[in-house]
């Protein structure tokens, strides 16, 4: 897998696995190893995904905790556009 999710914090257990799978689906097609962290932001009350890679690569995606999975996948794809 080109994207490895290392940690998921603060996401409700009923949504955790589905959000993780939606993020990984959005990153499908990456070449080389990338790392991801998923957490909730208590101030903004949303979910924050940080994706890092070689040479200082870092991108961030934010969405509501109850966002549709297809929208999450598309936001990740749009954020990674240009390297996919």
Phi, psi and omega in degrees: 000129179288336178244123177248122176273117183271330185204145174228113183238137172080354180277133180305141184301332180288344182245344189306304185296319181293320178295316178301316180293322178295320178296314180296323177295322179292334181265000179300134182106352176294144173251136182090168183278133175229153182238146180227150175227133180241130179208161174267148177256108185295334180284311182273347180057047176222181179257138181240128177243125176248126178242126181238160179203195183294157174060036176077013179297130175206131176227151180232138177233137178234145178198162179291149182297335180257019180297149176296142183298322178297324179291320178300311180302315181293322178295320177296314179302315181297322179292324181269003181304134182107335176247350179282000000 
